[in-house]
Amino acid sequence: MSKNPPAKNLAILAYASSIFLYIHLMIFIAVFGISIILNWNKGNTFATFHIRQMFGIAVIAVIISVFAGNIPEDQLLLPLIIITLMVLLALLGLVSALRNQQDLLPYIGKHFQQWFTFIK
């Protein structure tokens, strides 16, 4: 097994915050925010990579949560499916972080790395 990269625990904390998507969005944002603050301008490329991936998932989850209030009650299954998909993507990223790898999330991971370059 390869040596653990620096700040691996911050990457894992970012992904672990996805568990809180089902409990409450504000708890999720707080836990995820801690990982961003602890990594801010530290130059940990491993943690930065995974925090950008999770930030993209968080943005999608927040957008879905905001617009879920405007969806008729008979169609609330769609936001639940999307949030569940985001949690599954977060778990996929968590497995990648636990294996000391920097695997992009399917379909959207490369975009997250390009869009969120302000996370350093």
Salt bridges, closest charged atoms under 4 A:
none
